[in-house]
């Protein structure tokens, strides 16, 4: 699966742009750009299956955005390692992030103290390299230090 352009919200005019991007990211051959309501529902369900997110049997029109955003987050999530250091260094091969990119963390276990699931972090210009980066709580802010221990698999995704 490949990274897809992150959308913060999706309205009725965006489905015909977002679905083909997500299909490409999920290694599904993109569809034609003209979609009717039935096509959109079927394509979202197929994307859920391909991305490994819970699959809905039926998706109401009001839930399309929520379902597509969940697919996008899953497609953009990538496994990373985080050092216990001052400052912490996140290792993520060919991440493609630039300074100021908004990201979030998830974990199957415990993240190191100093980083938690939920808040938005920002890639710091300090220490930014092809496979590593540091994070801050604000764009251009000080890089975060980590302590303690960690467990599980950590993932990072752009928001």
C-alpha positions in Angstrom: 0.0 0.0 0.0 1.2 3.5 -0.8 0.7 6.9 0.8 -2.3 8.8 -0.4 -2.9 12.6 -0.2 -4.4 13.3 3.2 -7.8 15.0 3.1 -9.1 16.5 6.4 -12.7 16.5 5.2 -14.5 15.3 2.1 -17.6 16.9 0.6 -19.8 15.8 -2.3 -17.5 17.4 -4.9 -14.5 15.4 -3.6 -15.6 11.8 -3.9 -14.6 11.6 -7.6 -11.1 12.8 -6.7 -10.5 11.0 -3.4 -11.7 7.5 -4.3 -9.3 7.0 -7.3 -6.4 8.3 -5.2 -7.3 5.8 -2.4 -7.7 3.0 -4.9 -4.2 3.7 -6.3 -2.8 3.8 -2.7 -4.5 0.4 -2.0 -3.1 -1.1 -5.2 -6.6 -1.3 -6.8 -6.9 -0.2 -10.4 -8.5 3.2 -10.4 -12.1 3.5 -11.6 -13.6 6.0 -14.0 -14.0 9.5 -12.5 -17.8 9.7 -13.0 -19.5 7.9 -10.1 -23.1 7.6 -9.1 -24.2 7.0 -5.5 -24.2 3.2 -5.9 -20.7 3.2 -7.3 -19.4 5.3 -4.5 -20.8 2.9 -1.8 -19.4 -0.2 -3.6 -16.0 1.4 -4.1 -15.8 2.5 -0.4 -16.6 -1.0 0.7 -13.9 -2.4 -1.6 -11.4 0.1 -0.3 -12.2 -0.8 3.3 -11.5 -4.5 2.4 -8.2 -3.6 0.6 -7.0 -1.3 3.3 -7.7 -3.8 6.1 -10.2 -1.6 8.0 -13.6 -3.0 9.3 -15.8 -3.5 6.3 -19.4 -2.1 6.2 -22.1 -4.1 4.5 -24.0 -0.9 3.8 -22.8 2.7 4.0 -25.3 5.5 4.3 -24.4 8.6 2.3 -23.9 10.5 5.6 -21.1 8.0 6.5 -19.1 8.1 3.3 -16.7 10.7 4.5 -16.0 8.9 7.8 -15.4 5.7 6.0 -13.1 7.2 3.4 -11.1 9.1 6.1 -10.6 5.8 8.0 -9.3 4.2 4.8 -7.0 7.1 4.2 -5.6 6.9 7.7 -5.0 3.2 7.3 -3.3 3.6 3.9 -1.1 6.4 5.3 -0.1 4.5 8.5 3.5 3.2 8.4 5.5 1.3 11.0 8.1 3.4 12.8 10.6 3.1 15.6 11.2 5.8 18.2 14.3 6.3 20.3 14.2 7.0 24.1 16.4 10.1 23.8 16.7 13.9 24.2 15.4 14.6 21.6 13.5 11.6 20.4 14.2 10.4 16.9 11.6 8.7 14.8 12.9 6.3 12.2 10.7 5.7 9.2 12.2 4.7 5.9 11.6 7.1 3.0 8.9 8.9 5.0 8.7 11.9 2.6 7.6 14.3 5.3 8.7 17.9 5.3 9.2 20.2 8.2 5.8 21.2 9.6 4.0 18.1 8.4 1.2 17.2 10.9 1.3 13.6 12.0 -0.2 11.3 14.7 1.0 8.2 16.4 -0.7 4.9 17.1 0.6 1.8 18.9 -0.3 -1.8 19.7 1.5 -1.3 23.0 2.9 1.7 24.8 4.6 4.7 23.2 7.6 6.2 25.1 6.8 8.8 27.7 6.6 12.2 26.0 4.6 10.9 23.0 1.0 9.8 23.2 -1.8 8.5 21.0 -4.2 11.3 20.0 -2.4 14.6 19.8 -1.2 16.0 16.6 2.6 16.4 16.4 4.6 18.3 13.8 7.8 17.2 12.0 10.6 19.3 13.1 13.1 20.9 10.7 15.8 19.9 13.2 17.2 16.5 12.5 15.0 16.0 9.4 16.6 13.4 7.1 15.4 10.8 4.5 14.7 8.1 7.1 14.5 10.0 10.4 12.9 13.0 11.9 12.1 14.6 15.2 8.7 15.9 16.4 7.3 18.9 18.2 4.0 19.8 19.7 3.7 22.9 17.6 4.9 23.8 14.1 8.5 25.1 14.5 8.5 24.2 18.2 11.1 22.5 20.2 11.7 18.8 19.5 10.2 16.4 22.1 12.3 14.4 24.5 11.3 10.8 25.4 11.9 8.7 28.5 10.7 5.5 30.0 10.1 2.3 28.1 8.0 1.3 25.1 6.4 -1.8 23.7 4.4 -2.9 20.7 4.4 -1.8 17.1 4.2 2.0 16.6 2.7 3.6 13.5 2.8 7.1 12.2 0.4 8.8 9.8 0.0 12.2 8.3 -3.1 14.1 9.1 
